[in-house]
Amino acid sequence: MKLKRNERIGAIVKILTEHPNKTFTLSYFTEKFNTAKSTLSEDVMLVKSVFERMKLGRVITIPGASGGVRYIPDVSKDEVYNFLQTISKKIQSEDRVLPGGFLYLIDIIYDPDIVASIGNIFASVIDYTNVDYLVTIETKGIPMALMTAKAMNIPLLIIRKNSKISEGSSLGITYVSGTSGTVQTMSLPRRNIKEGSRVILIDDFMRGGGTLKGMHDLMKEFKVEVAATGVLISTTKPEEKMIDNYFSLLELDEQSVKNKVWPNEKIINKISENLNL
Amino acid sequence: MKLKRNERIGAIVKILTEHPNKTFTLSYFTEKFNTAKSTLSEDVMLVKSVFERMKLGRVITIPGASGGVRYIPDVSKDEVYNFLQTISKKIQSEDRVLPGGFLYLIDIIYDPDIVASIGNIFASVIDYTNVDYLVTIETKGIPMALMTAKAMNIPLLIIRKNSKISEGSSLGITYVSGTSGTVQTMSLPRRNIKEGSRVILIDDFMRGGGTLKGMHDLMKEFKVEVAATGVLISTTKPEEKMIDNYFSLLELDEQSVKNKVWPNEKIINKISENLNL
């Protein structure tokens, strides 16, 4: 089968888009398309240029024997700002306050398209070089954590709140959950994670930071380094959290009558520093 | 900005690939690219043709005022067979049997690329016309359920094993879990789902079908119709399951010393009937 240039470009874009941060060798494509390496190099240059011009993320070429081409799902500053503004409005526009003052967020944080965008934003602001695992805790953060792991092309691990017999020997800790004020347990199967690994922690919501502090402590038990921590929403109060150095995409003022939510300025500025998209 | 044809094609493929089953109007693209409708129609025909020739799924055009172009992530019979074979080998090749006879599957069922493929396969064999929600139960099925929801472009709902205060008023049932043999509870917040909806149920593993039976019963409580049920792995014993009419991608013989796993022939054949890819 002989493909035309624009057909090859279509196929290259499809494959790269479906596998963010995966490196494909040029031979992978030359064999697939039955085409010369020089022709394919020109194709790749064209793909690079359209991603750049249309702000669709970045396509990079890696020289050398283990080289190839890779798609990095970076999001532009404007897109991040618009997305976070839209989500903020969605959160505060409707009748979302549940008994106990909790916000109903299920329709947002389980939405496949929304969590895909959240994943790309985390991948645009958090440095995931040499990170071995993306770790979350059940349940509500799992969809956004999976999409972040997909964007970064690193494996996902899920901390369980009860040790499960079907996962083998586990290592666990107890922690105080800020939401319920009770002592709870969290654990991870021993064979999930290797000593000396580096991980990124992702969760959907942080008030005092008790759960994330527990996740940090559990990583310490595994002798694993936390490279970065990301949350979708953090509350303005308490100002003092139990962990430092986290990336929060949205800020929430719970004292405000209308549950005021807004994009975190620091995140928006981080984008321009990193990428100049 | 004036784009060349192959640049427009690159951009169209990127946007369609990232949003399976979402219909984009032609005006969406003509405005984005500042191009004539006739030119864009030719672009779309080229995109259709490359997806077909390279077996990258289907691109369809919908005529009329509410029409446009849509990408359907159908997988070819060969690709499904090869993928399920690879996963089967992976499951039985390593030392995966845990105390109690359970299989260690975390590294497979939390892998972002693997669950993305599983999602595309479920979307290729299950009819999701007029389906309102994709429903799963915490925890291990969530990644594959999310990716299936993404492929089908329908919202995800997650049944909780304990009612959570932060999700508002819930409707719950008790059920007997085959894995532990104990009576457990499962529930879903009332405002998650509307009476009269149609849903698809997805879970990672089925032995007797107790959990899935519970999910069916819970849907009945909500007056919701189950359109289809999909699981990644079902065991050969017991032959009689507590539910009928489910799609199982893999079959597992637990009596076999080496935990023999193989692709479900019915699934493979289903693909050829539906698609002729």
HADDOCK unambig.tbl for C-alpha pairs under 7 A between the chains (distance, minus, plus):
assign (segid A and resid 6 and name CA) (segid B and resid 6 and name CA) 4.86 0.50 0.50
assign (segid A and resid 6 and name CA) (segid B and resid 9 and name CA) 6.88 0.50 0.50
assign (segid A and resid 7 and name CA) (segid B and resid 50 and name CA) 5.38 0.50 0.50
assign (segid A and resid 9 and name CA) (segid B and resid 6 and name CA) 6.88 0.50 0.50
assign (segid A and resid 9 and name CA) (segid B and resid 10 and name CA) 6.13 0.50 0.50
assign (segid A and resid 10 and name CA) (segid B and resid 9 and name CA) 6.14 0.50 0.50
assign (segid A and resid 10 and name CA) (segid B and resid 10 and name CA) 5.44 0.50 0.50
assign (segid A and resid 10 and name CA) (segid B and resid 13 and name CA) 6.00 0.50 0.50
assign (segid A and resid 10 and name CA) (segid B and resid 47 and name CA) 6.69 0.50 0.50
assign (segid A and resid 10 and name CA) (segid B and resid 50 and name CA) 6.81 0.50 0.50
assign (segid A and resid 11 and name CA) (segid B and resid 50 and name CA) 6.89 0.50 0.50
assign (segid A and resid 13 and name CA) (segid B and resid 10 and name CA) 5.99 0.50 0.50
assign (segid A and resid 13 and name CA) (segid B and resid 13 and name CA) 6.46 0.50 0.50
assign (segid A and resid 13 and name CA) (segid B and resid 14 and name CA) 6.08 0.50 0.50
assign (segid A and resid 14 and name CA) (segid B and resid 13 and name CA) 6.10 0.50 0.50
assign (segid A and resid 14 and name CA) (segid B and resid 14 and name CA) 6.34 0.50 0.50
assign (segid A and resid 14 and name CA) (segid B and resid 17 and name CA) 6.29 0.50 0.50
assign (segid A and resid 17 and name CA) (segid B and resid 14 and name CA) 6.29 0.50 0.50
assign (segid A and resid 17 and name CA) (segid B and resid 17 and name CA) 6.95 0.50 0.50
assign (segid A and resid 47 and name CA) (segid B and resid 10 and name CA) 6.67 0.50 0.50
assign (segid A and resid 50 and name CA) (segid B and resid 7 and name CA) 5.37 0.50 0.50
assign (segid A and resid 50 and name CA) (segid B and resid 10 and name CA) 6.81 0.50 0.50
assign (segid A and resid 50 and name CA) (segid B and resid 11 and name CA) 6.90 0.50 0.50
assign (segid A and resid 98 and name CA) (segid B and resid 168 and name CA) 5.75 0.50 0.50
assign (segid A and resid 99 and name CA) (segid B and resid 168 and name CA) 6.71 0.50 0.50
assign (segid A and resid 102 and name CA) (segid B and resid 166 and name CA) 5.44 0.50 0.50
assign (segid A and resid 104 and name CA) (segid B and resid 167 and name CA) 6.09 0.50 0.50
assign (segid A and resid 110 and name CA) (segid B and resid 156 and name CA) 5.69 0.50 0.50
assign (segid A and resid 110 and name CA) (segid B and resid 157 and name CA) 6.90 0.50 0.50
assign (segid A and resid 111 and name CA) (segid B and resid 155 and name CA) 5.60 0.50 0.50
assign (segid A and resid 111 and name CA) (segid B and resid 156 and name CA) 6.38 0.50 0.50
assign (segid A and resid 112 and name CA) (segid B and resid 146 and name CA) 6.51 0.50 0.50
assign (segid A and resid 112 and name CA) (segid B and resid 149 and name CA) 6.68 0.50 0.50
assign (segid A and resid 112 and name CA) (segid B and resid 150 and name CA) 5.16 0.50 0.50
assign (segid A and resid 112 and name CA) (segid B and resid 155 and name CA) 6.83 0.50 0.50
assign (segid A and resid 138 and name CA) (segid B and resid 139 and name CA) 6.99 0.50 0.50
assign (segid A and resid 139 and name CA) (segid B and resid 138 and name CA) 6.98 0.50 0.50
assign (segid A and resid 143 and name CA) (segid B and resid 143 and name CA) 6.84 0.50 0.50
assign (segid A and resid 143 and name CA) (segid B and resid 146 and name CA) 6.60 0.50 0.50
assign (segid A and resid 146 and name CA) (segid B and resid 112 and name CA) 6.50 0.50 0.50
assign (segid A and resid 146 and name CA) (segid B and resid 143 and name CA) 6.60 0.50 0.50
assign (segid A and resid 149 and name CA) (segid B and resid 112 and name CA) 6.67 0.50 0.50
assign (segid A and resid 150 and name CA) (segid B and resid 112 and name CA) 5.16 0.50 0.50
assign (segid A and resid 155 and name CA) (segid B and resid 111 and name CA) 5.58 0.50 0.50
assign (segid A and resid 155 and name CA) (segid B and resid 112 and name CA) 6.82 0.50 0.50
assign (segid A and resid 156 and name CA) (segid B and resid 110 and name CA) 5.70 0.50 0.50
assign (segid A and resid 156 and name CA) (segid B and resid 111 and name CA) 6.38 0.50 0.50
assign (segid A and resid 157 and name CA) (segid B and resid 110 and name CA) 6.89 0.50 0.50
assign (segid A and resid 166 and name CA) (segid B and resid 102 and name CA) 5.45 0.50 0.50
assign (segid A and resid 167 and name CA) (segid B and resid 104 and name CA) 6.10 0.50 0.50
assign (segid A and resid 168 and name CA) (segid B and resid 98 and name CA) 5.74 0.50 0.50
assign (segid A and resid 168 and name CA) (segid B and resid 99 and name CA) 6.69 0.50 0.50
